[in-house]
Amino acid sequence: MEAIGGVWSRRRGLRALERWVGQRVSRRGPTATFAYEFLCFGVKQASACLFGGLMVALLLASWRWYPPGAPLARYDFITLTAVGIQLALLASGLESPREARVIALFHVVGTLMELFKTAVGSWTYPEPSLLRLGGVPLFSGFMYASVGSYIARAWRLFDFRFTGHPGFAPTLGLTLAIYLNFFTHHYLPDARVLLFVALAWLFRHTWVHYRIRRVHRRMPLLLGFVLVALFIWMAENVGTFSRAWLYPAQRHGWSMVPVSKLGSWLLLMVISYVMVWALHRRKGGADQD
């Protein structure tokens, strides 16, 4: 209880400091106010990316400095360190129990997909490890969980509200169709184009309202999906560069992940968003009209 009280005390102190700085900046005119708000936006985004950023840094650091002859395999080191990061974020109050549950749920969903995708040869994990299921080291689930963690943290930090959001049944139907297509397109015609059309139509009127400081601003939710998918694609390039996993074309030398993969990440990100949205909706926290 003392730890929780300490966290809330620090948060109140930070909010008071932010208000004080904001008041002083506002006296310097609209340009200074815009610059300060942009800075606050960047700080909140960095905080939302905390878990994912630490995972990407861990992949790079272990690729660069982890001793190749160590008794503990690099993949196992990444897995155990990821668990340690998760526990540290929870103990420090930087991550809420709800966000931890989201990460656990994404870990399961992501690992199931990984088991199938590695079995059909979509990508491989070239290094040995003990902590694995089949050809999938357990740290891979944390990479999917990083996306869920970002959305859940951004939701809280930016106080998301929505207008024009589609209902639960069509949103869930699209999500299930996207997830199934990741499996079935290996045996049946790829329905990706139809899924993109359905996604654009379903969310065509949806706006996400986000608060950086005091006032809620808005942007089309579809644009938000695309921007998040772009950053995931960039992170995936870092992951393959560090040889955490490899696509078939990268086995004999690294090359950038094809831009066409942006579409896959867009669809996967939609799954992540809907899972977080469903949790908020169940608790009455997903505003919509």
C-alpha positions as a printed NumPy array, in Angstrom:
array([[  0.   ,   0.   ,   0.   ],
       [  2.862,   2.366,   0.777],
       [  4.335,   1.732,  -2.674],
       [  0.997,   2.512,  -4.329],
       [  0.651,   5.654,  -2.251],
       [  4.142,   6.708,  -3.267],
       [  3.327,   6.248,  -6.938],
       [  0.172,   8.368,  -6.677],
       [  2.078,  11.018,  -4.739],
       [  4.706,  11.228,  -7.491],
       [  1.993,  11.43 , -10.155],
       [  0.272,  14.285,  -8.334],
       [  3.591,  16.06 ,  -8.061],
       [  4.272,  15.637, -11.772],
       [  0.801,  16.92 , -12.664],
       [  1.333,  19.981, -10.453],
       [  4.727,  20.614, -12.084],
       [  3.172,  20.246, -15.554],
       [  0.465,  22.777, -14.722],
       [  3.022,  25.234, -13.361],
       [  5.251,  24.958, -16.421],
       [  2.214,  25.158, -18.723],
       [  1.048,  28.381, -17.111],
       [  4.459,  29.994, -17.54 ],
       [  4.774,  28.814, -21.14 ],
       [  1.289,  30.092, -22.053],
       [  2.409,  33.618, -21.215],
       [  4.988,  33.432, -24.013],
       [  2.397,  33.092, -26.75 ],
       [  0.87 ,  30.429, -29.021],
       [  4.195,  29.266, -30.534],
       [  5.686,  28.446, -27.146],
       [  2.421,  26.804, -26.088],
       [  2.402,  24.61 , -29.213],
       [  6.049,  23.624, -28.684],
       [  5.373,  22.701, -25.072],
       [  2.286,  20.66 , -25.968],
       [  4.261,  18.865, -28.677],
       [  6.922,  18.056, -26.075],
       [  4.252,  16.703, -23.713],
       [  2.871,  14.596, -26.571],
       [  6.321,  13.096, -27.179],
       [  6.849,  12.364, -23.498],
       [  3.497,  10.589, -23.24 ],
       [  4.182,   8.606, -26.404],
       [  7.569,   7.548, -25.035],
       [  5.883,   6.466, -21.805],
       [  3.26 ,   4.493, -23.736],
       [  6.059,   2.758, -25.67 ],
       [  7.955,   1.912, -22.486],
       [  7.57 ,  -1.866, -22.577],
       [  8.002,  -2.128, -26.351],
       [ 10.973,   0.238, -26.338],
       [ 12.708,  -1.782, -23.643],
       [ 12.106,  -4.98 , -25.622],
       [ 13.595,  -3.481, -28.811],
       [ 16.586,  -2.192, -26.824],
       [ 16.995,  -5.661, -25.301],
       [ 17.084,  -7.291, -28.748],
       [ 19.759,  -4.891, -29.967],
       [ 21.853,  -5.031, -26.794],
       [ 21.811,  -8.836, -26.645],
       [ 22.718,  -9.059, -30.347],
       [ 25.648,  -6.689, -29.869],
       [ 27.051,  -7.702, -26.495],
       [ 25.675, -11.065, -25.356],
       [ 28.589, -13.549, -25.227],
       [ 28.117, -16.273, -27.86 ],
       [ 29.458, -19.061, -25.625],
       [ 27.376, -18.229, -22.55 ],
       [ 25.747, -21.193, -20.731],
       [ 22.37 , -19.469, -21.01 ],
       [ 21.177, -19.129, -24.605],
       [ 20.575, -15.601, -25.855],
       [ 16.88 , -16.288, -26.506],
       [ 16.436, -17.603, -22.967],
       [ 18.224, -14.529, -21.611],
       [ 15.792, -12.315, -23.544],
       [ 12.799, -14.268, -22.197],
       [ 13.921, -14.079, -18.56 ],
       [ 14.84 , -10.413, -18.874],
       [ 11.427,  -9.665, -20.42 ],
       [  9.751, -11.316, -17.424],
       [ 11.981,  -9.243, -15.134],
       [ 11.036,  -6.033, -16.962],
       [  7.363,  -6.931, -16.599],
       [  7.681,  -7.534, -12.858],
       [  9.718,  -4.353, -12.363],
       [  7.145,  -2.214, -14.182],
       [  4.368,  -3.682, -12.046],
       [  6.279,  -3.266,  -8.781],
       [  7.16 ,   0.351,  -9.599],
       [  3.6  ,   1.253, -10.563],
       [  4.658,   2.246, -14.079],
       [  2.348,  -0.468, -15.371],
       [ -1.123,  -1.186, -14.03 ],
       [ -2.494,  -4.68 , -13.322],
       [ -4.982,  -4.212, -16.193],
       [ -2.113,  -3.489, -18.598],
       [ -0.322,  -6.59 , -17.333],
       [ -3.422,  -8.672, -18.061],
       [ -3.506,  -7.247, -21.584],
       [  0.119,  -8.256, -22.057],
       [ -0.605, -11.793, -20.85 ],
       [ -3.56 , -12.099, -23.232],
       [ -1.499, -10.882, -26.178],
       [  1.287, -13.267, -25.248],
       [ -1.099, -16.191, -25.674],
       [ -2.647, -14.929, -28.928],
       [  0.752, -14.09 , -30.399],
       [  2.369, -17.385, -29.423],
       [ -0.438, -19.36 , -31.065],
       [  0.132, -17.48 , -34.307],
       [  3.898, -17.927, -33.995],
       [  3.545, -21.696, -33.643],
       [  1.618, -21.864, -36.904],
       [  3.704, -19.351, -38.853],
       [  7.038, -20.95 , -37.979],
       [  5.632, -24.386, -38.83 ],
       [  4.73 , -23.249, -42.368],
       [  8.071, -21.445, -42.805],
       [  6.909, -17.813, -42.807],
       [  9.889, -16.924, -40.598],
       [ 12.364, -18.699, -38.345],
       [ 14.216, -18.257, -35.069],
       [ 17.757, -19.314, -35.997],
       [ 19.292, -19.632, -32.516],
       [ 18.901, -22.474, -29.994],
       [ 17.052, -22.12 , -26.691],
       [ 15.457, -24.14 , -23.934],
       [ 12.499, -21.883, -23.145],
       [ 10.474, -22.526, -26.264],
       [  7.406, -24.227, -27.677],
       [  8.274, -26.101, -30.833],
       [ 10.244, -23.677, -32.993],
       [  9.074, -20.62 , -31.051],
       [ 11.146, -19.123, -28.208],
       [  8.922, -17.766, -25.469],
       [ 10.193, -14.208, -25.786],
       [  8.331, -13.906, -29.1  ],
       [  5.007, -13.568, -27.301],
       [  6.327, -10.466, -25.56 ],
       [  6.835,  -8.788, -28.938],
       [  3.106,  -9.109, -29.657],
       [  2.367,  -8.088, -26.077],
       [  4.371,  -4.893, -26.649],
       [  1.718,  -3.752, -29.114],
       [ -1.073,  -4.422, -26.648],
       [  0.903,  -2.713, -23.895],
       [  1.353,   0.395, -26.037],
       [ -2.353,   0.654, -26.862],
       [ -3.43 ,   0.073, -23.252],
       [ -0.952,   2.622, -21.88 ],
       [ -1.74 ,   5.209, -24.576],
       [ -5.449,   4.743, -23.826],
       [ -4.852,   5.71 , -20.208],
       [ -2.266,   8.444, -20.764],
       [ -4.213,  10.207, -23.526],
       [ -7.673,   9.55 , -22.043],
       [ -9.099,   8.134, -25.273],
       [-12.707,   8.87 , -26.218],
       [-14.446,   7.88 , -29.446],
       [-17.202,   9.122, -31.696],
       [-18.739,   7.202, -34.575],
       [-17.329,   3.917, -33.307],
       [-18.877,   0.764, -34.836],
       [-20.762,  -1.644, -32.613],
       [-19.375,  -4.695, -30.865],
       [-20.738,  -7.396, -33.203],
       [-19.342,  -6.065, -36.536],
       [-16.046,  -5.095, -34.886],
       [-15.642,  -8.542, -33.361],
       [-16.597, -10.184, -36.675],
       [-13.918,  -8.234, -38.545],
       [-11.336,  -9.089, -35.896],
       [-12.06 , -12.809, -36.087],
       [-11.938, -12.696, -39.896],
       [ -8.53 , -10.957, -39.781],
       [ -7.121, -13.468, -37.305],
       [ -8.418, -16.466, -39.261],
       [ -7.033, -15.092, -42.524],
       [ -3.522, -15.117, -41.059],
       [ -3.912, -18.918, -40.974],
       [ -6.178, -19.719, -43.897],
       [ -4.404, -17.683, -46.582],
       [ -1.763, -20.424, -46.71 ],
       [ -4.405, -22.815, -48.082],
       [ -7.208, -20.615, -49.438],
       [ -7.265, -17.356, -51.441],
       [ -5.947, -14.445, -49.41 ],
       [ -8.855, -12.239, -48.303],
       [ -6.584,  -9.364, -47.265],
       [ -7.925,  -6.878, -49.816],
       [-11.498,  -7.556, -48.703],
       [-10.423,  -7.11 , -45.086],
       [ -8.855,  -3.732, -45.878],
       [-12.076,  -2.638, -47.575],
       [-14.17 ,  -3.849, -44.631],
       [-11.849,  -2.094, -42.183],
       [-12.041,   1.211, -44.075],
       [-15.821,   1.007, -44.349],
       [-16.423,  -0.027, -40.751],
       [-14.28 ,   2.732, -39.231],
       [-14.906,   5.383, -41.873],
       [-16.743,   7.677, -39.424],
       [-14.696,   6.874, -36.311],
       [-12.698,   9.585, -34.574],
       [-10.423,   9.093, -31.59 ],
       [-10.334,  12.018, -29.172],
       [ -7.111,  12.255, -27.182],
       [ -5.953,  14.669, -24.496],
       [ -2.359,  15.824, -24.349],
       [ -2.834,  18.329, -21.513],
       [ -6.303,  19.793, -20.914],
       [ -8.168,  19.864, -24.216],
       [ -9.221,  16.787, -26.189],
       [ -8.085,  16.863, -29.82 ],
       [ -9.181,  14.39 , -32.471],
       [ -7.946,  12.42 , -35.456],
       [ -9.455,   9.712, -37.69 ],
       [ -8.948,   6.365, -35.995],
       [ -7.945,   4.821, -39.336],
       [ -5.037,   7.267, -39.539],
       [ -4.027,   6.245, -36.033],
       [ -4.046,   2.587, -37.108],
       [ -1.739,   3.341, -40.044],
       [  0.707,   5.37 , -37.935],
       [  0.987,   2.665, -35.275],
       [  1.479,  -0.012, -37.971],
       [  4.305,   2.078, -39.443],
       [  6.146,   2.189, -36.141],
       [  5.649,  -1.562, -35.64 ],
       [  7.152,  -2.164, -39.082],
       [ 10.16 ,  -0.048, -38.102],
       [ 10.564,  -2.053, -34.889],
       [ 10.362,  -5.278, -36.884],
       [ 13.282,  -4.113, -39.004],
       [ 15.27 ,  -3.684, -35.799],
       [ 14.244,  -7.163, -34.676],
       [ 15.365,  -8.842, -37.889],
       [ 18.563,  -6.755, -37.999],
       [ 19.419,  -8.124, -34.541],
       [ 18.685, -11.64 , -35.871],
       [ 16.02 , -12.208, -33.228],
       [ 13.994, -13.752, -36.078],
       [ 14.517, -13.938, -39.825],
       [ 12.368, -14.073, -42.926],
       [ 13.435, -16.543, -45.641],
       [ 14.953, -13.744, -47.767],
       [ 17.142, -12.655, -44.834],
       [ 18.84 , -15.945, -44.067],
       [ 21.925, -15.172, -46.166],
       [ 22.153, -11.489, -45.334],
       [ 19.959,  -8.838, -43.782],
       [ 17.634,  -6.721, -45.892],
       [ 14.784,  -4.454, -44.906],
       [ 11.426,  -6.039, -44.221],
       [  9.291,  -5.408, -47.335],
       [  6.979,  -2.424, -47.12 ],
       [  4.166,  -4.792, -48.071],
       [  4.389,  -6.149, -44.515],
       [  2.832,  -2.877, -43.378],
       [ -0.521,  -4.299, -44.424],
       [ -0.03 ,  -7.349, -42.219],
       [  0.933,  -5.2  , -39.265],
       [ -2.029,  -2.926, -39.865],
       [ -4.398,  -5.88 , -39.645],
       [ -2.618,  -7.344, -36.646],
       [ -2.671,  -3.97 , -34.934],
       [ -6.448,  -3.828, -35.455],
       [ -6.723,  -7.131, -33.579],
       [ -4.668,  -5.612, -30.769],
       [ -6.812,  -2.49 , -30.648],
       [-10.097,  -4.403, -30.578],
       [ -8.905,  -6.601, -27.722],
       [ -8.053,  -3.545, -25.616],
       [-11.265,  -1.8  , -26.686],
       [-13.324,  -4.83 , -25.655],
       [-11.74 ,  -4.804, -22.186],
       [-12.533,  -1.106, -21.746],
       [-16.029,  -1.603, -23.154],
       [-16.758,  -4.342, -20.658],
       [-15.796,  -2.008, -17.82 ],
       [-17.752,   0.884, -19.283],
       [-14.652,   2.884, -20.194],
       [-14.956,   2.944, -24.001],
       [-16.946,   6.047, -24.798],
       [-18.724,   6.06 , -28.12 ],
       [-21.838,   7.436, -29.73 ]])
